[in-house]
Amino acid sequence: MKIVILGPGCPRCHEVEKRTINALAELGIAADVEKVSDIKRIMEFNILSTPGLVIDGKVVSSGKIPRLEEIKAWIREAAEAVPSSKGESRS
């Protein structure tokens, strides 16, 4: 799972990053978390205001600080959408 936090480095952006890391820890889910502060890269995501939160290429939030429970729900949803890498076979 790849999570991107979009923002210039303001306190609101740091709060989204903190909550995202806490959500991952509480859920016990590993993810690649990247902070993007370059305005040109932020604009590539077509958000109108920061902070922004992107999970596996999908913008799930922009312009606000989402609640921890919201972030956890988005992470759970993304984790369930990932196909299992286990080679399960049925007889």
C-alpha positions in Angstrom: 0.0 0.0 0.0 1.3 3.5 -0.9 0.1 6.5 1.0 1.0 10.1 -0.1 0.4 13.1 2.1 0.2 16.3 0.1 1.1 19.7 1.6 3.7 22.4 1.9 4.7 21.5 5.4 2.1 23.4 7.4 0.9 22.3 10.8 -2.3 20.9 9.2 -0.3 18.7 6.9 1.9 17.5 9.7 -1.3 16.5 11.6 -2.6 14.5 8.7 0.7 12.7 8.5 0.7 12.0 12.2 -2.9 10.7 12.2 -2.1 8.5 9.1 0.9 6.9 10.8 -1.1 6.4 14.0 -3.9 4.7 12.0 -1.5 2.4 10.3 0.0 1.5 13.7 -3.4 0.8 15.3 -4.5 -1.3 12.4 -1.1 -3.2 12.2 -0.9 -2.5 8.4 2.4 -1.7 6.7 2.5 1.0 4.1 4.9 3.1 2.2 4.2 6.7 3.4 5.5 9.6 1.3 5.2 13.3 2.1 5.0 15.5 -1.0 5.6 19.2 -0.5 6.6 20.2 -4.0 3.7 22.3 -5.4 4.2 21.0 -8.9 3.8 17.4 -7.7 0.9 18.3 -5.5 -0.9 19.9 -8.5 -0.6 16.6 -10.4 -3.2 15.1 -8.0 -5.8 17.8 -9.0 -6.6 18.9 -5.5 -7.8 22.4 -4.8 -6.4 22.7 -1.3 -4.1 21.0 1.1 -3.6 18.9 3.1 -4.3 16.0 0.8 -4.3 12.3 1.4 -3.8 9.8 -1.4 -4.1 6.0 -0.8 -3.0 3.8 -3.7 -3.3 6.6 -6.2 -6.8 7.6 -5.1 -7.3 11.0 -3.5 -9.4 10.3 -0.4 -9.3 13.7 1.3 -8.2 17.3 0.5 -8.5 20.6 2.3 -9.3 19.2 5.7 -7.8 17.2 8.5 -9.7 13.9 8.5 -10.6 12.2 11.8 -8.4 9.2 12.8 -11.4 6.9 12.3 -12.0 8.2 8.7 -8.3 7.5 7.9 -8.5 4.0 9.4 -11.6 3.2 7.3 -9.9 4.4 4.1 -6.9 2.3 4.9 -9.0 -0.8 5.7 -10.9 -0.3 2.4 -7.7 -0.1 0.4 -6.2 -3.1 2.2 -9.3 -5.2 1.3 -9.1 -4.1 -2.3 -5.5 -5.5 -2.7 -5.7 -9.1 -4.1 -4.2 -11.7 -1.8 -0.6 -12.6 -2.7 -1.0 -16.0 -1.1 -1.1 -18.9 -3.5 -4.3 -20.4 -2.2 -5.8 -23.3 -4.0 -8.9 -25.4 -3.3 -9.2 -29.1 -3.9 
